[in-house]
Amino acid sequence: MFSKACEYGIKATIFIAVNSSENRRVSPKEISEEIDSPQAFTAKILQALVRHKVVKSVRGAYGGFEIDKGKIATIKLSQIVFAIDGDQIYKGCGLGLHTCNEKHPCPVHDKFMVVREELRDMLENTTLEQLALDIKSGVAFLKI
């Protein structure tokens, strides 16, 4: 459902949030190792997240990536997805057709509209804090 970059972006942001909640910045190398992503690819993803003000980059000897503690509870999963994939997840055809709409629907158009709305609801109502707490409590994992 999400692009590979978006999957990595979500995992990276959760990892940064977990560490930020413990007043710890993380390096790009730590992030790429934790989410099993190539370092160069991770760097591009992190740039997009910084550009969209989801995460903050701090330069220098004690630099790295972080998220302001107070902001962790307000960041929605939809913001992370938008930073990496834009809003295409809400607009694209379920079968990937170039033209798919009410007047010219694909075979799954109506069913996919329902799924898309449920996805939008989940993305817009899930906070980064909820996801980070699941990692910290051990009920969810970033890698196996």
N, CA, C and O atoms as CSV, one atom per row, in Angstrom:
chain,resi,resn,atom,element,x,y,z
A,1,MET,N,N,0.822,-1.191,0.000
A,1,MET,CA,C,0.000,0.000,0.000
A,1,MET,C,C,0.868,1.258,0.000
A,1,MET,O,O,0.618,2.179,-0.778
A,2,PHE,N,N,1.900,1.306,0.877
A,2,PHE,CA,C,2.825,2.433,0.890
A,2,PHE,C,C,4.032,2.110,0.023
A,2,PHE,O,O,4.365,0.942,-0.177
A,3,SER,N,N,4.686,3.143,-0.492
A,3,SER,CA,C,5.939,2.919,-1.217
A,3,SER,C,C,6.986,2.438,-0.216
A,3,SER,O,O,6.819,2.602,0.992
A,4,LYS,N,N,8.055,1.849,-0.718
A,4,LYS,CA,C,9.135,1.387,0.153
A,4,LYS,C,C,9.720,2.578,0.918
A,4,LYS,O,O,10.024,2.465,2.106
A,5,ALA,N,N,9.877,3.723,0.235
A,5,ALA,CA,C,10.393,4.923,0.895
A,5,ALA,C,C,9.481,5.339,2.047
A,5,ALA,O,O,9.961,5.731,3.111
A,6,CYS,N,N,8.181,5.255,1.839
A,6,CYS,CA,C,7.225,5.636,2.870
A,6,CYS,C,C,7.292,4.668,4.058
A,6,CYS,O,O,7.237,5.096,5.212
A,7,GLU,N,N,7.411,3.388,3.780
A,7,GLU,CA,C,7.559,2.405,4.857
A,7,GLU,C,C,8.774,2.744,5.707
A,7,GLU,O,O,8.697,2.771,6.936
A,8,TYR,N,N,9.905,3.003,5.037
A,8,TYR,CA,C,11.126,3.366,5.758
A,8,TYR,C,C,10.941,4.684,6.509
A,8,TYR,O,O,11.424,4.832,7.631
A,9,GLY,N,N,10.248,5.634,5.899
A,9,GLY,CA,C,10.015,6.928,6.542
A,9,GLY,C,C,9.204,6.794,7.820
A,9,GLY,O,O,9.499,7.446,8.822
A,10,ILE,N,N,8.191,5.958,7.783
A,10,ILE,CA,C,7.372,5.729,8.975
A,10,ILE,C,C,8.221,5.083,10.066
A,10,ILE,O,O,8.205,5.522,11.216
A,11,LYS,N,N,8.960,4.043,9.699
A,11,LYS,CA,C,9.799,3.361,10.688
A,11,LYS,C,C,10.870,4.287,11.254
A,11,LYS,O,O,11.129,4.278,12.457
A,12,ALA,N,N,11.489,5.084,10.391
A,12,ALA,CA,C,12.530,6.015,10.838
A,12,ALA,C,C,11.956,7.033,11.812
A,12,ALA,O,O,12.562,7.327,12.842
A,13,THR,N,N,10.793,7.566,11.486
A,13,THR,CA,C,10.175,8.581,12.340
A,13,THR,C,C,9.800,7.999,13.697
A,13,THR,O,O,9.970,8.656,14.724
A,14,ILE,N,N,9.296,6.785,13.707
A,14,ILE,CA,C,8.966,6.133,14.982
A,14,ILE,C,C,10.239,5.933,15.801
A,14,ILE,O,O,10.251,6.208,17.000
A,15,PHE,N,N,11.307,5.457,15.166
A,15,PHE,CA,C,12.577,5.235,15.862
A,15,PHE,C,C,13.119,6.552,16.434
A,15,PHE,O,O,13.599,6.590,17.567
A,16,ILE,N,N,13.041,7.613,15.655
A,16,ILE,CA,C,13.502,8.924,16.125
A,16,ILE,C,C,12.641,9.379,17.305
A,16,ILE,O,O,13.167,9.907,18.284
A,17,ALA,N,N,11.324,9.178,17.221
A,17,ALA,CA,C,10.421,9.579,18.309
A,17,ALA,C,C,10.721,8.837,19.600
A,17,ALA,O,O,10.749,9.440,20.672
A,18,VAL,N,N,10.944,7.534,19.504
A,18,VAL,CA,C,11.262,6.738,20.695
A,18,VAL,C,C,12.514,7.294,21.362
A,18,VAL,O,O,12.549,7.469,22.580
A,19,ASN,N,N,13.532,7.568,20.566
A,19,ASN,CA,C,14.780,8.088,21.114
A,19,ASN,C,C,14.640,9.522,21.609
A,19,ASN,O,O,15.218,9.881,22.635
A,20,SER,N,N,13.888,10.337,20.899
A,20,SER,CA,C,13.683,11.729,21.315
A,20,SER,C,C,12.950,11.801,22.642
A,20,SER,O,O,13.205,12.694,23.450
A,21,SER,N,N,12.042,10.867,22.869
A,21,SER,CA,C,11.311,10.857,24.141
A,21,SER,C,C,12.242,10.555,25.312
A,21,SER,O,O,11.905,10.800,26.470
A,22,GLU,N,N,13.427,10.014,24.990
A,22,GLU,CA,C,14.446,9.724,26.005
A,22,GLU,C,C,15.606,10.718,25.901
A,22,GLU,O,O,16.709,10.452,26.378
A,23,ASN,N,N,15.339,11.871,25.269
A,23,ASN,CA,C,16.327,12.953,25.109
A,23,ASN,C,C,17.595,12.502,24.387
A,23,ASN,O,O,18.704,12.890,24.756
A,24,ARG,N,N,17.418,11.684,23.360
A,24,ARG,CA,C,18.558,11.148,22.617
A,24,ARG,C,C,18.377,11.415,21.132
A,24,ARG,O,O,17.333,11.098,20.562
A,25,ARG,N,N,19.393,12.000,20.505
A,25,ARG,CA,C,19.406,12.166,19.046
A,25,ARG,C,C,19.984,10.900,18.437
A,25,ARG,O,O,20.782,10.205,19.065
A,26,VAL,N,N,19.573,10.607,17.203
A,26,VAL,CA,C,20.089,9.415,16.525
A,26,VAL,C,C,20.728,9.808,15.198
A,26,VAL,O,O,20.276,10.733,14.522
A,27,SER,N,N,21.770,9.098,14.846
A,27,SER,CA,C,22.506,9.369,13.606
A,27,SER,C,C,21.819,8.683,12.431
A,27,SER,O,O,21.050,7.740,12.618
A,28,PRO,N,N,22.097,9.154,11.228
A,28,PRO,CA,C,21.544,8.473,10.051
A,28,PRO,C,C,21.957,6.997,9.988
A,28,PRO,O,O,21.181,6.141,9.561
A,29,LYS,N,N,23.179,6.718,10.415
A,29,LYS,CA,C,23.658,5.329,10.405
A,29,LYS,C,C,22.833,4.463,11.361
A,29,LYS,O,O,22.434,3.355,11.003
A,30,GLU,N,N,22.577,4.960,12.573
A,30,GLU,CA,C,21.760,4.215,13.536
A,30,GLU,C,C,20.360,3.964,12.974
A,30,GLU,O,O,19.803,2.875,13.110
A,31,ILE,N,N,19.811,4.990,12.345
A,31,ILE,CA,C,18.460,4.871,11.795
A,31,ILE,C,C,18.423,3.817,10.701
A,31,ILE,O,O,17.553,2.946,10.705
A,32,SER,N,N,19.372,3.891,9.755
A,32,SER,CA,C,19.362,2.932,8.644
A,32,SER,C,C,19.569,1.505,9.135
A,32,SER,O,O,18.992,0.568,8.584
A,33,GLU,N,N,20.389,1.337,10.167
A,33,GLU,CA,C,20.583,-0.007,10.726
A,33,GLU,C,C,19.313,-0.512,11.402
A,33,GLU,O,O,18.950,-1.678,11.254
A,34,GLU,N,N,18.639,0.366,12.143
A,34,GLU,CA,C,17.434,-0.025,12.880
A,34,GLU,C,C,16.287,-0.393,11.948
A,34,GLU,O,O,15.509,-1.298,12.249
A,35,ILE,N,N,16.178,0.306,10.814
A,35,ILE,CA,C,15.038,0.060,9.916
A,35,ILE,C,C,15.415,-0.796,8.708
A,35,ILE,O,O,14.600,-1.003,7.809
A,36,ASP,N,N,16.656,-1.294,8.691
A,36,ASP,CA,C,17.143,-2.142,7.588
A,36,ASP,C,C,16.981,-1.473,6.225
A,36,ASP,O,O,16.423,-2.054,5.294
A,37,SER,N,N,17.477,-0.246,6.130
A,37,SER,CA,C,17.401,0.529,4.895
A,37,SER,C,C,18.807,0.959,4.488
A,37,SER,O,O,19.623,1.276,5.354
A,38,PRO,N,N,19.107,0.978,3.192
A,38,PRO,CA,C,20.413,1.468,2.759
A,38,PRO,C,C,20.633,2.907,3.238
A,38,PRO,O,O,19.701,3.710,3.229
A,39,GLN,N,N,21.856,3.234,3.655
A,39,GLN,CA,C,22.144,4.541,4.234
A,39,GLN,C,C,21.822,5.707,3.299
A,39,GLN,O,O,21.245,6.702,3.738
A,40,ALA,N,N,22.184,5.603,2.027
A,40,ALA,CA,C,21.936,6.701,1.090
A,40,ALA,C,C,20.429,6.920,0.904
A,40,ALA,O,O,19.964,8.058,0.832
A,41,PHE,N,N,19.683,5.835,0.829
A,41,PHE,CA,C,18.225,5.910,0.684
A,41,PHE,C,C,17.606,6.522,1.944
A,41,PHE,O,O,16.695,7.345,1.862
A,42,THR,N,N,18.106,6.113,3.094
A,42,THR,CA,C,17.633,6.655,4.363
A,42,THR,C,C,17.892,8.157,4.436
A,42,THR,O,O,17.045,8.914,4.910
A,43,ALA,N,N,19.048,8.582,3.973
A,43,ALA,CA,C,19.391,10.013,3.991
A,43,ALA,C,C,18.393,10.827,3.175
A,43,ALA,O,O,17.975,11.903,3.603
A,44,LYS,N,N,18.008,10.323,2.006
A,44,LYS,CA,C,17.019,11.032,1.173
A,44,LYS,C,C,15.662,11.114,1.876
A,44,LYS,O,O,14.996,12.148,1.841
A,45,ILE,N,N,15.272,10.036,2.499
A,45,ILE,CA,C,14.001,9.996,3.226
A,45,ILE,C,C,14.029,10.991,4.380
A,45,ILE,O,O,13.065,11.724,4.601
A,46,LEU,N,N,15.137,11.010,5.111
A,46,LEU,CA,C,15.274,11.932,6.240
A,46,LEU,C,C,15.231,13.378,5.775
A,46,LEU,O,O,14.669,14.231,6.463
A,47,GLN,N,N,15.817,13.668,4.617
A,47,GLN,CA,C,15.768,15.027,4.061
A,47,GLN,C,C,14.319,15.452,3.819
A,47,GLN,O,O,13.942,16.583,4.127
A,48,ALA,N,N,13.518,14.556,3.274
A,48,ALA,CA,C,12.107,14.869,3.022
A,48,ALA,C,C,11.371,15.113,4.338
A,48,ALA,O,O,10.542,16.018,4.425
A,49,LEU,N,N,11.666,14.322,5.349
A,49,LEU,CA,C,11.013,14.487,6.648
A,49,LEU,C,C,11.423,15.806,7.308
A,49,LEU,O,O,10.606,16.446,7.970
A,50,VAL,N,N,12.676,16.212,7.133
A,50,VAL,CA,C,13.142,17.499,7.657
A,50,VAL,C,C,12.470,18.637,6.891
A,50,VAL,O,O,12.001,19.604,7.492
A,51,ARG,N,N,12.425,18.519,5.572
A,51,ARG,CA,C,11.817,19.549,4.722
A,51,ARG,C,C,10.351,19.796,5.100
A,51,ARG,O,O,9.872,20.928,5.042
A,52,HIS,N,N,9.649,18.734,5.483
A,52,HIS,CA,C,8.241,18.849,5.867
A,52,HIS,C,C,8.072,19.075,7.375
A,52,HIS,O,O,6.961,19.022,7.902
A,53,LYS,N,N,9.194,19.327,8.057
A,53,LYS,CA,C,9.191,19.650,9.495
A,53,LYS,C,C,8.592,18.551,10.383
A,53,LYS,O,O,8.006,18.829,11.430
A,54,VAL,N,N,8.752,17.314,9.945
A,54,VAL,CA,C,8.325,16.175,10.768
A,54,VAL,C,C,9.424,15.868,11.774
A,54,VAL,O,O,9.142,15.628,12.948
A,55,VAL,N,N,10.680,15.873,11.320
A,55,VAL,CA,C,11.827,15.667,12.203
A,55,VAL,C,C,12.761,16.865,12.069
A,55,VAL,O,O,12.650,17.664,11.139
A,56,LYS,N,N,13.684,16.965,13.024
A,56,LYS,CA,C,14.642,18.061,13.033
A,56,LYS,C,C,16.044,17.485,12.925
A,56,LYS,O,O,16.359,16.471,13.547
A,57,SER,N,N,16.880,18.135,12.135
A,57,SER,CA,C,18.269,17.728,11.961
A,57,SER,C,C,19.155,18.712,12.720
A,57,SER,O,O,19.014,19.926,12.578
A,58,VAL,N,N,20.066,18.174,13.525
A,58,VAL,CA,C,20.996,18.993,14.287
A,58,VAL,C,C,22.411,18.616,13.848
A,58,VAL,O,O,22.807,17.453,13.927
A,59,ARG,N,N,23.162,19.609,13.386
A,59,ARG,CA,C,24.528,19.355,12.925
A,59,ARG,C,C,25.513,19.397,14.083
A,59,ARG,O,O,25.216,19.908,15.163
A,60,GLY,N,N,26.686,18.850,13.827
A,60,GLY,CA,C,27.759,18.941,14.814
A,60,GLY,C,C,28.087,17.615,15.460
A,60,GLY,O,O,27.502,16.577,15.151
A,61,ALA,N,N,29.052,17.686,16.378
A,61,ALA,CA,C,29.555,16.481,17.050
A,61,ALA,C,C,28.458,15.738,17.805
A,61,ALA,O,O,28.464,14.509,17.860
A,62,TYR,N,N,27.525,16.474,18.382
A,62,TYR,CA,C,26.433,15.839,19.126
A,62,TYR,C,C,25.124,15.936,18.346
A,62,TYR,O,O,24.038,15.942,18.925
A,63,GLY,N,N,25.248,16.011,17.044
A,63,GLY,CA,C,24.085,16.171,16.182
A,63,GLY,C,C,23.366,14.865,15.915
A,63,GLY,O,O,23.662,13.829,16.510
A,64,GLY,N,N,22.425,14.946,15.014
A,64,GLY,CA,C,21.628,13.789,14.640
A,64,GLY,C,C,20.206,14.237,14.369
A,64,GLY,O,O,19.955,15.409,14.086
A,65,PHE,N,N,19.294,13.313,14.455
A,65,PHE,CA,C,17.890,13.610,14.197
A,65,PHE,C,C,17.097,13.486,15.482
A,65,PHE,O,O,17.353,12.625,16.324
A,66,GLU,N,N,16.121,14.381,15.603
A,66,GLU,CA,C,15.281,14.384,16.789
A,66,GLU,C,C,13.920,14.981,16.450
A,66,GLU,O,O,13.721,15.567,15.386
A,67,ILE,N,N,12.999,14.815,17.381
A,67,ILE,CA,C,11.674,15.438,17.293
A,67,ILE,C,C,11.435,16.070,18.653
A,67,ILE,O,O,11.646,15.431,19.683
A,68,ASP,N,N,10.999,17.313,18.661
A,68,ASP,CA,C,10.691,17.967,19.927
A,68,ASP,C,C,9.674,17.120,20.681
A,68,ASP,O,O,8.668,16.689,20.118
A,69,LYS,N,N,9.948,16.887,21.963
A,69,LYS,CA,C,9.074,16.024,22.772
A,69,LYS,C,C,7.606,16.422,22.691
A,69,LYS,O,O,6.736,15.562,22.555
A,70,GLY,N,N,7.330,17.707,22.772
A,70,GLY,CA,C,5.952,18.174,22.747
A,70,GLY,C,C,5.263,17.953,21.418
A,70,GLY,O,O,4.036,17.913,21.340
A,71,LYS,N,N,6.058,17.811,20.375
A,71,LYS,CA,C,5.500,17.639,19.030
A,71,LYS,C,C,5.146,16.177,18.725
A,71,LYS,O,O,4.337,15.913,17.836
A,72,ILE,N,N,5.739,15.238,19.447
A,72,ILE,CA,C,5.523,13.806,19.186
A,72,ILE,C,C,4.038,13.451,19.282
A,72,ILE,O,O,3.542,12.640,18.500
A,73,ALA,N,N,3.341,14.048,20.223
A,73,ALA,CA,C,1.920,13.738,20.421
A,73,ALA,C,C,1.030,14.372,19.361
A,73,ALA,O,O,-0.123,13.969,19.206
A,74,THR,N,N,1.545,15.357,18.626
A,74,THR,CA,C,0.706,16.056,17.648
A,74,THR,C,C,0.940,15.614,16.212
A,74,THR,O,O,0.120,15.898,15.339
A,75,ILE,N,N,2.038,14.929,15.956
A,75,ILE,CA,C,2.334,14.475,14.588
A,75,ILE,C,C,1.447,13.289,14.253
A,75,ILE,O,O,1.410,12.297,14.981
A,76,LYS,N,N,0.742,13.404,13.154
A,76,LYS,CA,C,-0.146,12.336,12.688
A,76,LYS,C,C,0.586,11.477,11.659
A,76,LYS,O,O,1.475,11.956,10.955
A,77,LEU,N,N,0.213,10.242,11.585
A,77,LEU,CA,C,0.784,9.328,10.594
A,77,LEU,C,C,0.580,9.880,9.182
A,77,LEU,O,O,1.423,9.673,8.309
A,78,SER,N,N,-0.517,10.570,8.956
A,78,SER,CA,C,-0.793,11.165,7.642
A,78,SER,C,C,0.276,12.184,7.242
A,78,SER,O,O,0.573,12.321,6.056
A,79,GLN,N,N,0.858,12.897,8.203
A,79,GLN,CA,C,1.905,13.875,7.902
A,79,GLN,C,C,3.171,13.188,7.396
A,79,GLN,O,O,3.845,13.690,6.497
A,80,ILE,N,N,3.477,12.059,7.972
A,80,ILE,CA,C,4.668,11.305,7.559
A,80,ILE,C,C,4.457,10.769,6.144
A,80,ILE,O,O,5.335,10.885,5.290
A,81,VAL,N,N,3.295,10.187,5.909
A,81,VAL,CA,C,2.977,9.641,4.584
A,81,VAL,C,C,3.005,10.752,3.541
A,81,VAL,O,O,3.554,10.565,2.455
A,82,PHE,N,N,2.424,11.897,3.853
A,82,PHE,CA,C,2.400,13.015,2.908
A,82,PHE,C,C,3.818,13.499,2.606
A,82,PHE,O,O,4.123,13.825,1.459
A,83,ALA,N,N,4.685,13.550,3.616
A,83,ALA,CA,C,6.067,14.011,3.421
A,83,ALA,C,C,6.825,13.138,2.428
A,83,ALA,O,O,7.684,13.632,1.698
A,84,ILE,N,N,6.517,11.862,2.397
A,84,ILE,CA,C,7.250,10.927,1.531
A,84,ILE,C,C,6.505,10.654,0.221
A,84,ILE,O,O,7.104,10.734,-0.851
A,85,ASP,N,N,5.230,10.338,0.291
A,85,ASP,CA,C,4.463,9.915,-0.893
A,85,ASP,C,C,3.474,10.957,-1.413
A,85,ASP,O,O,2.845,10.743,-2.449
A,86,GLY,N,N,3.330,12.070,-0.716
A,86,GLY,CA,C,2.333,13.043,-1.129
A,86,GLY,C,C,0.944,12.523,-0.829
A,86,GLY,O,O,0.760,11.711,0.077
A,87,ASP,N,N,-0.038,12.992,-1.592
A,87,ASP,CA,C,-1.417,12.577,-1.323
A,87,ASP,C,C,-1.929,11.543,-2.328
A,87,ASP,O,O,-3.137,11.322,-2.421
A,88,GLN,N,N,-1.045,10.922,-3.066
A,88,GLN,CA,C,-1.430,9.959,-4.095
A,88,GLN,C,C,-2.178,8.759,-3.522
A,88,GLN,O,O,-2.999,8.153,-4.211
A,89,ILE,N,N,-1.903,8.418,-2.284
A,89,ILE,CA,C,-2.570,7.275,-1.670
A,89,ILE,C,C,-4.086,7.495,-1.581
A,89,ILE,O,O,-4.860,6.539,-1.542
A,90,TYR,N,N,-4.494,8.759,-1.551
A,90,TYR,CA,C,-5.912,9.090,-1.473
A,90,TYR,C,C,-6.561,9.231,-2.850
A,90,TYR,O,O,-7.787,9.264,-2.962
A,91,LYS,N,N,-5.742,9.313,-3.888
A,91,LYS,CA,C,-6.267,9.622,-5.215
A,91,LYS,C,C,-6.118,8.493,-6.232
A,91,LYS,O,O,-6.928,8.384,-7.152
A,92,GLY,N,N,-5.112,7.666,-6.082
A,92,GLY,CA,C,-4.805,6.666,-7.097
A,92,GLY,C,C,-5.861,5.583,-7.246
A,92,GLY,O,O,-6.640,5.312,-6.333
A,93,CYS,N,N,-5.862,4.982,-8.405
A,93,CYS,CA,C,-6.760,3.868,-8.706
A,93,CYS,C,C,-6.265,2.610,-7.998
A,93,CYS,O,O,-5.061,2.369,-7.918
A,94,GLY,N,N,-7.187,1.821,-7.491
A,94,GLY,CA,C,-6.843,0.580,-6.810
A,94,GLY,C,C,-6.133,-0.421,-7.708
A,94,GLY,O,O,-5.401,-1.282,-7.220
A,95,LEU,N,N,-6.342,-0.316,-9.011
A,95,LEU,CA,C,-5.690,-1.206,-9.972
A,95,LEU,C,C,-4.573,-0.506,-10.747
A,95,LEU,O,O,-3.944,-1.100,-11.622
A,96,GLY,N,N,-4.340,0.758,-10.415
A,96,GLY,CA,C,-3.259,1.495,-11.073
A,96,GLY,C,C,-3.608,2.067,-12.434
A,96,GLY,O,O,-2.714,2.469,-13.178
A,97,LEU,N,N,-4.895,2.114,-12.777
A,97,LEU,CA,C,-5.289,2.682,-14.071
A,97,LEU,C,C,-5.079,4.197,-14.066
A,97,LEU,O,O,-5.211,4.849,-13.030
A,98,HIS,N,N,-4.750,4.746,-15.238
A,98,HIS,CA,C,-4.531,6.191,-15.343
A,98,HIS,C,C,-5.842,6.959,-15.232
A,98,HIS,O,O,-5.873,8.050,-14.662
A,99,THR,N,N,-6.917,6.405,-15.767
A,99,THR,CA,C,-8.227,7.037,-15.701
A,99,THR,C,C,-9.176,6.128,-14.947
A,99,THR,O,O,-9.545,5.052,-15.416
A,100,CYS,N,N,-9.561,6.587,-13.766
A,100,CYS,CA,C,-10.499,5.829,-12.944
A,100,CYS,C,C,-11.272,6.844,-12.127
A,100,CYS,O,O,-10.693,7.549,-11.301
A,101,ASN,N,N,-12.579,6.923,-12.351
A,101,ASN,CA,C,-13.413,7.863,-11.610
A,101,ASN,C,C,-14.850,7.361,-11.612
A,101,ASN,O,O,-15.135,6.270,-12.107
A,102,GLU,N,N,-15.745,8.159,-11.060
A,102,GLU,CA,C,-17.157,7.766,-10.970
A,102,GLU,C,C,-17.770,7.443,-12.332
A,102,GLU,O,O,-18.570,6.515,-12.452
A,103,LYS,N,N,-17.398,8.201,-13.346
A,103,LYS,CA,C,-17.962,8.005,-14.688
A,103,LYS,C,C,-17.277,6.886,-15.459
A,103,LYS,O,O,-17.868,6.290,-16.360
A,104,HIS,N,N,-16.037,6.604,-15.106
A,104,HIS,CA,C,-15.256,5.575,-15.805
A,104,HIS,C,C,-14.497,4.744,-14.750
A,104,HIS,O,O,-13.272,4.825,-14.661
A,105,PRO,N,N,-15.241,3.936,-13.941
A,105,PRO,CA,C,-14.617,3.217,-12.830
A,105,PRO,C,C,-13.926,1.914,-13.243
A,105,PRO,O,O,-14.318,1.251,-14.203
A,106,CYS,N,N,-12.899,1.581,-12.490
A,106,CYS,CA,C,-12.272,0.266,-12.654
A,106,CYS,C,C,-13.150,-0.752,-11.912
A,106,CYS,O,O,-14.075,-0.354,-11.205
A,107,PRO,N,N,-12.881,-2.046,-12.057
A,107,PRO,CA,C,-13.730,-3.058,-11.402
A,107,PRO,C,C,-13.780,-2.978,-9.874
A,107,PRO,O,O,-14.748,-3.440,-9.271
A,108,VAL,N,N,-12.746,-2.395,-9.232
A,108,VAL,CA,C,-12.744,-2.331,-7.769
A,108,VAL,C,C,-12.972,-0.910,-7.240
A,108,VAL,O,O,-12.807,-0.658,-6.046
A,109,HIS,N,N,-13.347,0.006,-8.117
A,109,HIS,CA,C,-13.456,1.420,-7.766
A,109,HIS,C,C,-14.291,1.673,-6.503
A,109,HIS,O,O,-13.814,2.317,-5.569
A,110,ASP,N,N,-15.514,1.178,-6.469
A,110,ASP,CA,C,-16.401,1.452,-5.335
A,110,ASP,C,C,-15.884,0.829,-4.045
A,110,ASP,O,O,-15.937,1.456,-2.987
A,111,LYS,N,N,-15.388,-0.396,-4.127
A,111,LYS,CA,C,-14.863,-1.071,-2.939
A,111,LYS,C,C,-13.589,-0.389,-2.439
A,111,LYS,O,O,-13.372,-0.267,-1.233
A,112,PHE,N,N,-12.756,0.048,-3.372
A,112,PHE,CA,C,-11.499,0.694,-2.998
A,112,PHE,C,C,-11.746,2.062,-2.363
A,112,PHE,O,O,-10.966,2.496,-1.515
A,113,MET,N,N,-12.818,2.742,-2.761
A,113,MET,CA,C,-13.154,4.031,-2.146
A,113,MET,C,C,-13.414,3.865,-0.649
A,113,MET,O,O,-13.033,4.723,0.147
A,114,VAL,N,N,-14.057,2.773,-0.269
A,114,VAL,CA,C,-14.335,2.499,1.137
A,114,VAL,C,C,-13.025,2.250,1.883
A,114,VAL,O,O,-12.812,2.786,2.970
A,115,VAL,N,N,-12.161,1.443,1.302
A,115,VAL,CA,C,-10.869,1.138,1.914
A,115,VAL,C,C,-10.040,2.420,2.046
A,115,VAL,O,O,-9.415,2.656,3.080
A,116,ARG,N,N,-10.037,3.235,1.009
A,116,ARG,CA,C,-9.277,4.485,1.010
A,116,ARG,C,C,-9.762,5.414,2.135
A,116,ARG,O,O,-8.945,6.053,2.798
A,117,GLU,N,N,-11.057,5.493,2.350
A,117,GLU,CA,C,-11.590,6.349,3.417
A,117,GLU,C,C,-11.210,5.813,4.798
A,117,GLU,O,O,-10.897,6.586,5.703
A,118,GLU,N,N,-11.239,4.490,4.956
A,118,GLU,CA,C,-10.823,3.894,6.225
A,118,GLU,C,C,-9.337,4.148,6.461
A,118,GLU,O,O,-8.919,4.421,7.586
A,119,LEU,N,N,-8.545,4.059,5.400
A,119,LEU,CA,C,-7.110,4.335,5.501
A,119,LEU,C,C,-6.882,5.790,5.887
A,119,LEU,O,O,-6.073,6.074,6.771
A,120,ARG,N,N,-7.587,6.719,5.235
A,120,ARG,CA,C,-7.462,8.139,5.561
A,120,ARG,C,C,-7.783,8.364,7.043
A,120,ARG,O,O,-7.063,9.077,7.741
A,121,ASP,N,N,-8.855,7.759,7.502
A,121,ASP,CA,C,-9.259,7.903,8.898
A,121,ASP,C,C,-8.162,7.396,9.834
A,121,ASP,O,O,-7.837,8.055,10.822
A,122,MET,N,N,-7.594,6.240,9.533
A,122,MET,CA,C,-6.544,5.675,10.365
A,122,MET,C,C,-5.305,6.568,10.360
A,122,MET,O,O,-4.728,6.823,11.417
A,123,LEU,N,N,-4.886,7.044,9.189
A,123,LEU,CA,C,-3.691,7.883,9.085
A,123,LEU,C,C,-3.871,9.218,9.807
A,123,LEU,O,O,-2.938,9.718,10.436
A,124,GLU,N,N,-5.060,9.788,9.716
A,124,GLU,CA,C,-5.297,11.099,10.315
A,124,GLU,C,C,-5.611,11.033,11.807
A,124,GLU,O,O,-5.597,12.056,12.491
A,125,ASN,N,N,-5.894,9.835,12.314
A,125,ASN,CA,C,-6.231,9.696,13.736
A,125,ASN,C,C,-5.208,8.887,14.521
A,125,ASN,O,O,-5.446,8.559,15.684
A,126,THR,N,N,-4.088,8.563,13.914
A,126,THR,CA,C,-3.027,7.846,14.607
A,126,THR,C,C,-1.869,8.806,14.808
A,126,THR,O,O,-1.353,9.383,13.851
A,127,THR,N,N,-1.463,8.974,16.063
A,127,THR,CA,C,-0.355,9.886,16.349
A,127,THR,C,C,0.961,9.126,16.444
A,127,THR,O,O,0.999,7.921,16.692
A,128,LEU,N,N,2.012,9.863,16.241
A,128,LEU,CA,C,3.357,9.298,16.372
A,128,LEU,C,C,3.580,8.818,17.803
A,128,LEU,O,O,4.258,7.815,18.028
A,129,GLU,N,N,3.016,9.527,18.753
A,129,GLU,CA,C,3.157,9.141,20.158
A,129,GLU,C,C,2.579,7.742,20.401
A,129,GLU,O,O,3.186,6.936,21.107
A,130,GLN,N,N,1.408,7.450,19.819
A,130,GLN,CA,C,0.793,6.134,19.987
A,130,GLN,C,C,1.722,5.038,19.462
A,130,GLN,O,O,1.907,4.006,20.107
A,131,LEU,N,N,2.302,5.274,18.290
A,131,LEU,CA,C,3.176,4.278,17.675
A,131,LEU,C,C,4.461,4.099,18.478
A,131,LEU,O,O,4.926,2.975,18.672
A,132,ALA,N,N,5.032,5.210,18.944
A,132,ALA,CA,C,6.259,5.140,19.738
A,132,ALA,C,C,6.026,4.416,21.062
A,132,ALA,O,O,6.870,3.639,21.510
A,133,LEU,N,N,4.876,4.677,21.683
A,133,LEU,CA,C,4.569,4.003,22.949
A,133,LEU,C,C,4.425,2.493,22.759
A,133,LEU,O,O,4.816,1.717,23.630
A,134,ASP,N,N,3.869,2.083,21.633
A,134,ASP,CA,C,3.761,0.649,21.340
A,134,ASP,C,C,5.138,-0.001,21.224
A,134,ASP,O,O,5.332,-1.134,21.662
A,135,ILE,N,N,6.092,0.719,20.633
A,135,ILE,CA,C,7.464,0.208,20.524
A,135,ILE,C,C,8.094,0.136,21.912
A,135,ILE,O,O,8.679,-0.880,22.286
A,136,LYS,N,N,7.968,1.232,22.676
A,136,LYS,CA,C,8.577,1.287,24.004
A,136,LYS,C,C,8.015,0.231,24.936
A,136,LYS,O,O,8.748,-0.315,25.761
A,137,SER,N,N,6.729,-0.069,24.822
A,137,SER,CA,C,6.112,-1.046,25.727
A,137,SER,C,C,6.330,-2.496,25.257
A,137,SER,O,O,6.046,-3.441,25.993
A,138,GLY,N,N,6.833,-2.658,24.032
A,138,GLY,CA,C,7.121,-3.999,23.539
A,138,GLY,C,C,5.946,-4.702,22.869
A,138,GLY,O,O,6.033,-5.891,22.565
A,139,VAL,N,N,4.842,-3.981,22.633
A,139,VAL,CA,C,3.708,-4.620,21.952
A,139,VAL,C,C,3.824,-4.536,20.435
A,139,VAL,O,O,3.072,-5.188,19.711
A,140,ALA,N,N,4.784,-3.719,19.952
A,140,ALA,CA,C,5.030,-3.604,18.503
A,140,ALA,C,C,6.540,-3.527,18.283
A,140,ALA,O,O,7.304,-3.206,19.193
A,141,PHE,N,N,6.948,-3.830,17.052
A,141,PHE,CA,C,8.371,-3.889,16.736
A,141,PHE,C,C,8.638,-3.225,15.389
A,141,PHE,O,O,7.769,-3.206,14.517
A,142,LEU,N,N,9.843,-2.680,15.223
A,142,LEU,CA,C,10.234,-2.079,13.959
A,142,LEU,C,C,10.919,-3.086,13.044
A,142,LEU,O,O,10.915,-2.924,11.824
A,143,LYS,N,N,11.504,-4.119,13.630
A,143,LYS,CA,C,12.094,-5.180,12.811
A,143,LYS,C,C,12.065,-6.480,13.607
A,143,LYS,O,O,11.978,-6.493,14.835
A,144,ILE,N,N,12.140,-7.550,12.863
A,144,ILE,CA,C,12.048,-8.872,13.507
A,144,ILE,C,C,13.425,-9.478,13.609
A,144,ILE,O,O,13.575,-10.588,14.118
